[in-house]
Amino acid sequence: MPNASTTAPTTISTVMPIDPAPYAPSAERPVRVKARRLRADTRVMPHSHAWAQVAFSTTGVVQLTAADHTYIVPPSRAVWIPPGVEHVVTVVEDAELRTLYLHQHAPNVGPAGLTTKAAAGRDWQRCRVIEVSALMRELVQQLQADPAAPASERERCVAALLQDELCRARVVPLGVGLPADKRLRALCEAVLDDPARHATLQSLALEAGASVRTVSRLFRQQLGTTFAEWRQQVLLAKALSMAARKRPMSHIASELGYASASAFTAMVRRSVGVPPSRFFAAAR
């Protein structure tokens, strides 16, 4: 891997969010959808909404940073964002975004139908990654993305089924924690940019000009984890992004610094409980 200090920085173009007001959900129209095509290396400025949101891409890959986590989102995954949470979207690969806006029934937060068994016990107050089923994807495609389109009985039926599907969606243990400490945040962002650059805490501490003990303590205090555990989530997120671009598993393992595909397979199985072939299948 090239040293980051000699690698030309990527030029990021910044755009404003589309005015959400025409897409605002209501009790009468509880689910609205917005569609937007964005080129790679585009960042949508930080913003938040008074309603809940589900963000995913039908094609391409995006990185969504909300609260104290960042998420890589291929077409097989989506991110649930509670009301009022500021978030930033960065396009990793040319993407067609679909954003669901969901009306909330105060003081409850979450999709409608929270009395269903599938939604019981879930904490919808936090951002989460969910699996996008084939049914969920098709339902979103069937919703009218034109804000001027009138409500219809078909929309009501699709919205009700979509809310139920969201309640049943499998939560995926993905998401990379980001610290509040500015020094550690800069180090973490460097690893996010190039996950293979620092394979050990010693390497990271050396670049930071700090002791291993200091950096280790910051990870524990700020993120409640070790560097190795945190980096593992970074590797999974990066691998998911590469799988979505149909990169062979052997290439993914090599680019992420693994000596063999079997070592990479062991890491994935240990982290998410299934082999890479299954974990990345939907992303492909």
C-alpha positions as CSV (number, residue, x, y, z in Angstrom):
1,M,0.0,0.0,0.0
2,P,1.3,3.5,-0.7
3,N,2.0,5.7,2.2
4,A,-0.9,8.2,2.7
5,S,1.5,11.1,2.8
6,T,2.5,10.4,-0.8
7,T,-1.0,9.5,-2.1
8,A,-2.8,12.3,-3.9
9,P,-5.9,13.3,-2.0
10,T,-9.3,12.5,-3.5
11,T,-11.2,15.5,-4.6
12,I,-14.7,15.5,-2.9
13,S,-17.4,17.6,-4.4
14,T,-20.0,18.9,-1.9
15,V,-23.7,19.2,-2.6
16,M,-26.7,20.4,-0.6
17,P,-29.5,18.1,0.4
18,I,-32.6,18.2,-1.7
19,D,-35.3,20.2,0.0
20,P,-37.1,17.6,2.1
21,A,-40.3,19.6,2.7
22,P,-42.1,18.2,-0.4
23,Y,-41.4,14.7,0.8
24,A,-42.4,15.2,4.4
25,P,-44.4,12.2,5.8
26,S,-47.6,12.6,7.7
27,A,-50.2,10.5,9.5
28,E,-52.1,10.3,6.2
29,R,-49.0,9.4,4.2
30,P,-46.7,7.8,6.7
31,V,-44.0,6.7,4.2
32,R,-42.5,8.9,1.5
33,V,-39.6,8.1,-0.8
34,K,-37.0,10.3,-2.4
35,A,-34.7,9.3,-5.3
36,R,-31.4,10.8,-6.2
37,R,-28.4,9.9,-8.4
38,L,-25.0,11.0,-7.2
39,R,-21.5,10.5,-8.7
40,A,-18.6,8.9,-6.7
41,D,-16.7,11.3,-4.4
42,T,-19.7,13.4,-3.8
43,R,-20.6,14.4,-0.2
44,V,-24.1,15.6,0.8
45,M,-23.7,18.3,3.5
46,P,-24.6,17.5,7.1
47,H,-28.4,17.6,7.7
48,S,-31.1,16.1,9.9
49,H,-34.9,15.7,9.8
50,A,-37.8,15.8,12.2
51,W,-38.8,12.3,11.0
52,A,-37.1,9.0,10.9
53,Q,-35.2,7.9,7.8
54,V,-34.0,4.7,6.1
55,A,-31.2,5.3,3.6
56,F,-29.9,2.8,1.0
57,S,-28.7,2.6,-2.6
58,T,-30.3,0.6,-5.3
59,T,-27.0,0.7,-7.1
60,G,-23.5,1.8,-6.0
61,V,-22.0,2.2,-2.5
62,V,-22.3,5.1,-0.1
63,Q,-20.7,5.8,3.3
64,L,-23.1,7.3,5.8
65,T,-21.8,9.0,9.0
66,A,-24.3,9.7,11.7
67,A,-23.8,10.5,15.4
68,D,-20.7,8.6,16.5
69,H,-20.6,5.9,13.8
70,T,-19.9,5.6,10.1
71,Y,-21.5,2.9,7.9
72,I,-20.6,1.5,4.5
73,V,-23.9,0.9,2.6
74,P,-24.0,-1.4,-0.4
75,P,-27.4,-2.3,-2.1
76,S,-27.9,-5.2,0.3
77,R,-27.9,-3.0,3.4
78,A,-29.7,0.1,4.7
79,V,-29.2,2.5,7.7
80,W,-32.0,3.4,10.0
81,I,-31.6,7.0,11.2
82,P,-33.9,8.2,14.1
83,P,-35.5,11.7,14.0
84,G,-33.2,14.6,14.7
85,V,-29.9,12.8,14.1
86,E,-27.4,14.7,11.9
87,H,-25.8,12.7,9.2
88,V,-23.5,13.0,6.2
89,V,-23.6,10.9,3.0
90,T,-20.4,10.3,1.0
91,V,-20.7,8.4,-2.3
92,V,-18.0,5.8,-2.7
93,E,-19.2,4.5,-6.0
94,D,-21.8,6.1,-8.4
95,A,-25.1,5.5,-6.7
96,E,-28.8,5.8,-7.1
97,L,-30.0,6.6,-3.6
98,R,-33.4,5.8,-2.2
99,T,-34.4,7.6,1.0
100,L,-37.5,6.6,3.0
101,Y,-39.0,9.2,5.3
102,L,-41.2,7.7,8.0
103,H,-43.8,9.6,10.1
104,Q,-43.3,9.0,13.8
105,H,-46.1,8.5,16.4
106,A,-44.7,10.5,19.4
107,P,-43.4,9.5,21.8
108,N,-42.6,6.2,20.0
109,V,-39.7,6.0,17.5
110,G,-39.6,3.3,14.8
111,P,-41.6,1.9,11.9
112,A,-45.3,1.6,12.4
113,G,-46.4,-1.8,13.7
114,L,-44.1,-1.8,16.7
115,T,-46.5,-4.1,18.5
116,T,-45.5,-6.9,16.2
117,K,-43.4,-9.6,17.7
118,A,-40.6,-9.0,15.1
119,A,-40.1,-5.4,16.4
120,A,-40.3,-6.2,20.1
121,G,-37.3,-5.2,22.2
122,R,-35.5,-3.3,19.4
123,D,-34.0,0.1,20.2
124,W,-35.1,2.4,17.4
125,Q,-33.6,5.4,19.1
126,R,-30.2,4.5,17.7
127,C,-28.9,4.2,14.2
128,R,-28.7,0.6,13.0
129,V,-27.8,-1.3,9.8
130,I,-30.5,-3.6,8.5
131,E,-30.6,-6.1,5.7
132,V,-32.5,-5.1,2.6
133,S,-34.7,-8.1,1.5
134,A,-35.8,-8.6,-2.1
135,L,-39.3,-7.7,-1.0
136,M,-38.2,-4.5,0.8
137,R,-36.3,-3.4,-2.3
138,E,-39.2,-4.0,-4.6
139,L,-41.7,-2.2,-2.3
140,V,-39.5,0.8,-2.2
141,Q,-39.3,0.8,-6.0
142,Q,-43.1,0.7,-6.1
143,L,-43.5,3.9,-4.0
144,Q,-44.0,7.1,-6.0
145,A,-40.9,9.2,-5.8
146,D,-42.6,12.3,-7.4
147,P,-43.5,14.6,-4.5
148,A,-46.4,16.1,-6.5
149,A,-48.1,12.8,-7.1
150,P,-51.3,12.4,-5.2
151,A,-51.9,9.8,-2.5
152,S,-53.5,6.6,-3.6
153,E,-54.9,3.4,-2.1
154,R,-52.0,1.5,-3.7
155,E,-49.5,3.7,-1.9
156,R,-51.3,3.1,1.4
157,C,-51.1,-0.7,0.9
158,V,-47.4,-0.6,-0.2
159,A,-46.5,1.7,2.7
160,A,-48.2,-0.6,5.3
161,L,-46.4,-3.7,3.9
162,L,-43.1,-1.8,3.8
163,Q,-43.4,-0.7,7.4
164,D,-44.0,-4.3,8.5
165,E,-41.0,-5.5,6.4
166,L,-38.8,-2.9,8.2
167,C,-39.9,-4.2,11.5
168,R,-38.9,-7.7,10.5
169,A,-35.6,-6.7,8.9
170,R,-32.5,-8.5,10.3
171,V,-30.1,-6.2,12.1
172,V,-26.6,-6.5,10.8
173,P,-23.7,-5.9,13.3
174,L,-21.9,-3.4,11.2
175,G,-20.9,0.1,11.9
176,V,-17.6,1.7,12.8
177,G,-17.5,3.8,15.9
178,L,-16.0,7.2,15.8
179,P,-14.4,9.0,18.8
180,A,-15.1,12.5,20.1
181,D,-11.4,13.1,20.9
182,K,-9.9,15.0,17.9
183,R,-6.5,13.3,18.0
184,L,-8.0,9.8,18.0
185,R,-10.6,10.8,15.4
186,A,-7.8,11.9,13.0
187,L,-6.1,8.5,13.5
188,C,-9.3,6.6,13.0
189,E,-10.1,8.5,9.8
190,A,-6.7,7.6,8.4
191,V,-7.4,3.9,9.0
192,L,-10.8,4.3,7.4
193,D,-9.1,5.8,4.3
194,D,-6.5,2.9,4.2
195,P,-7.4,0.0,6.4
196,A,-4.3,-2.0,5.5
197,R,-2.0,0.8,6.5
198,H,-1.9,0.1,10.2
199,A,-2.3,-3.6,11.1
200,T,-1.1,-3.1,14.7
201,L,-1.6,-0.7,17.5
202,Q,2.1,-0.2,17.7
203,S,2.2,1.1,14.1
204,L,-0.7,3.5,14.7
205,A,0.9,4.8,17.9
206,L,4.2,5.4,16.1
207,E,2.6,7.5,13.4
208,A,0.7,9.5,16.1
209,G,3.9,10.1,18.1
210,A,2.2,8.7,21.2
211,S,2.8,5.7,23.4
212,V,0.9,2.4,22.8
213,R,-0.5,2.7,26.3
214,T,-1.9,6.2,25.5
215,V,-3.6,5.2,22.3
216,S,-4.9,1.9,23.8
217,R,-6.4,3.9,26.7
218,L,-8.1,6.4,24.3
219,F,-9.7,3.5,22.4
220,R,-11.1,2.1,25.6
221,Q,-12.3,5.4,26.9
222,Q,-13.7,6.8,23.7
223,L,-15.0,3.7,21.9
224,G,-15.2,1.0,24.6
225,T,-13.1,-1.4,22.5
226,T,-9.6,-2.3,21.5
227,F,-7.9,-1.1,18.4
228,A,-7.9,-4.7,17.0
229,E,-11.7,-5.1,17.5
230,W,-12.4,-1.6,16.0
231,R,-10.1,-2.2,13.0
232,Q,-11.9,-5.5,12.4
233,Q,-15.2,-3.6,11.8
234,V,-13.3,-1.3,9.4
235,L,-12.1,-4.3,7.5
236,L,-15.6,-5.7,7.3
237,A,-17.0,-2.4,6.0
238,K,-14.3,-2.1,3.4
239,A,-14.7,-5.7,2.3
240,L,-18.5,-5.2,1.9
241,S,-17.8,-2.2,-0.3
242,M,-15.4,-4.2,-2.5
243,A,-17.8,-7.2,-2.7
244,A,-20.5,-4.8,-3.9
245,R,-18.1,-3.9,-6.8
246,K,-17.8,-7.7,-7.6
247,R,-14.2,-7.9,-6.6
248,P,-13.0,-11.6,-6.2
249,M,-12.7,-12.8,-2.6
250,S,-9.0,-13.5,-3.1
251,H,-8.4,-9.9,-4.2
252,I,-10.3,-8.5,-1.2
253,A,-8.3,-10.6,1.2
254,S,-5.0,-9.5,-0.4
255,E,-5.9,-5.8,-0.5
256,L,-6.9,-5.8,3.1
257,G,-3.5,-7.3,4.1
258,Y,-4.4,-10.9,4.7
259,A,-1.8,-13.5,3.8
260,S,-4.4,-15.9,2.5
261,A,-8.1,-16.1,1.7
262,S,-8.5,-18.7,4.5
263,A,-7.3,-16.2,7.1
264,F,-9.7,-13.6,5.8
265,T,-12.5,-16.2,5.8
266,A,-11.8,-17.0,9.5
267,M,-12.0,-13.3,10.4
268,V,-15.3,-12.9,8.7
269,R,-16.8,-16.0,10.3
270,R,-15.5,-15.0,13.7
271,S,-17.0,-11.5,13.4
272,V,-20.4,-12.2,11.9
273,G,-20.9,-15.9,12.4
274,V,-21.2,-16.8,8.7
275,P,-18.6,-17.4,5.9
276,P,-17.8,-14.6,3.4
277,S,-19.7,-16.4,0.6
278,R,-22.9,-15.9,2.5
279,F,-22.1,-12.5,4.2
280,F,-21.2,-10.9,0.9
281,A,-23.7,-12.7,-1.4
282,A,-26.4,-10.0,-1.3
283,A,-23.8,-7.3,-1.8
284,R,-22.7,-8.9,-5.0
